[in-house]
Amino acid sequence: MSGEVVFVGAGPGSPDLITVRGATVIAEADIVIWASSLVDPGIVAGVTPGAEVVDSASLPLEGIEPLYRRARDEGLLVARVHTGDPSIYGATAEQRRLCDRIGIPHRTIPGVSAFSAAAARMDAEITVPEVSQTLILTRLEGGRTPMPARETVRGFAAHGATMALYLSAARNKVLQTELLAGGYPAETPCIIGFRVTWPDELMLRCRLDELSATMAEHKLWKHTVVLVGPALGAQGETRSHLYHPGFRHEYRKAEGEAPVPAADTIHRAPRAAHRTATAVPAAPARASSSTSGAGELSGNCTSMPETPRNPAPTSIDLQNHDIDSATAPTADPADPAATTAGSPTAGAGELSGNRTSIPETPRNPAPASIDPQNRDIDSATAPTADPAAAVVSAATPAGTTTEAGDPPTEQEQR
């Protein structure tokens, strides 16, 4: 005899939103444990005749342990029913540890969470192209359950992404204050969901600066999820690349023009500046060679082949390779320190057009090989350079862009 404990996600409330697999386990279980304060009675209405149904609303974990032990000893199936999805604020990790300690197998069946149900009820998309592609699930810190010091609503709000907040309704004034302090504008759209998909469900929309007053007006202090973020108000303003006729992927050929990104609709604080490479005066030419920068492999550095200089050199964000021509300094054509294509000093730290040459280092006794995909250096497999060969021809075909100018992949466009 071993038995089994199955953690079942009951969904947000309505009995017909539980998964087929979850409903099947409940119907076959010998013991059904559920919390009447969080789960609709209809979820456990179809238990098998003779099954033991236990309300855990008033039980601590120690009160459930004897049921798990009996299931282990008698080979019984336990359906441990949790509201929403068991992996989100479900306190299932401690129960799994208990199961492991007493030696009874366990598994989990997912469920629909309240944030997903709330978005569906309000016909809202949480991740809108070019507006927000991120969802943050969290709760307001400072309550009875400790939060890690690095996790704060204010800190998360600085990202400007879509946020779903659980277990925070009772302190809605503090919640609104922290969201605004983190960088969300006052007009950021919010969705408030009370007992989503239950018979007494209440769904509301408001601005962020009206969040606390709206929740106080309707006396919402528990069983409430709050969604906030610019994506909730940008429905239909942009379209995905995936279904654009000009977007090619493995199941469809492109037809017509490729999709063009729409104007940015995000209202957020400016992104923190990253280190930016700018054009610098070239160093004196190396005495050993007058052709450096034309594809030479030197020690642990490689210089990219040069292309004709653009009228306005661009700056390159070293963190994410974004190219911002608006903030790039314009090279002075009259400046004798500025190098030109074909100059004998090219390749000594010059930023030329959309390409940058890496400053050279002294040649090592045994030059390392360089993986052009990820710049990994493997000296063990590197060929030994011929001292007589001062220049190695570049393998980059004409017209090939460097790392900073690589076109986005299909996954990135999605």
Phi, psi and omega in degrees: 000136177223326182068187179197142173248127179242119176276116187251126174282118184277350184087183187287337181169297184302131182300335182273007176257005173282151180290158178299319180296319179295317179297324180295317179297317179298319181292335183260353188288148174275329177229129178242118179249122183216159179254112182295340180282345185234340186245136178294135180303333180297337180296324183254015182287337185259030180293157180292145178303134180091354179289147178271121180251121186241126176273118184267005184303328182252011184255137169278177180300324180295336178282342179269335184305316179301328179291320178293321180295318179294321177298322177295314185288329184254003179067043183262155176263124180250127172258106179264102190269126179240146178293149178062231176251130184300338184279352182247109181051039183260354182052040180269338182299317180292330177287325176295320177298320177298314179299317179296322183292320182268352173084046175237132180296156179209157175206171186230139174246121184291166178217168178284126181272163183296325181296320180292318179295322180295317178297319180295318182296331181258013179052044182248144173258131185280325180243104182255131181308135177067004178245302174206129177243020185225139174239128178249122175259123182202186177217161180288132179284167177096000179272199183287334177268121182297145176246147173303142184301330183280352183253106178227149177299320179298317179294318179293324182297334181298339180285339180071014181274179174286136181232137174246123185245121178257161167052037185230001188294326184294338180241051187294332179292316177295321179301311180299317181299316182290322178295318178291319180295332180284345176127350175294132175294160183300328183274005180304130181289145179230150171238131178246124180239115177256123180045059186301128180073005172279165179301328181259027179306145173224123180240131184225153170239145176197172172280160181297321181287357176249005187299307183297316180296322180293317180291323178292322180300322182262008177054049180264109181228358174205172181052036185231134173246141180241128173251138180216145178149156183296333181297331183292343179246008184247029182293126175083000182276336177229167176231155181285156173286330187305319183257011176283135182298337180272002182262120182266137170214183190295344181254357184205140175275153179286142177233120178082203185285149176291153180295144179251128179304138179279172179296147180294127181250009184278135174255102182210164175294152180302144180291142178301138183290140174260169173297134183236132178277132178234165181295136180232155178300143181286148176283162178302149182295145177289139182290335186281340184205143177251010183239016179298146183097355180258036177101025184278139174260116186227111178059235181261010183237150174231137178262131181284148175300142183274155174238163179305141182292135174285160179303322181232103179304142182264158172265150184239124177286115184287347180278314184231010176064020174291140180251122184239098182284339182293328183259006184281139176289145179270127181291141178273113182297339181274353182284115181292342180283340181284129182276158179237164180301133180089359180294143179294348180258005179297147178098003181253045177101013183276141171261115185238112180063234179263014183238150175230135177267136182278131179305141183278154174241162179304144182295131176284159176302321178236098182304141180275154174275148184237127176282114184294346181277314186231011176062015176295140183248123182238094184289338182291328183257006185286137175288148179280128184287145175279117182303334182284342182263100184279337185229134176251129182296137180289145180263005182279120179296158178298135178091351180286135181272158178275184184302322182291338184248012180298137177291151180293148177284171180297319180297323179292324180293330179293000000 
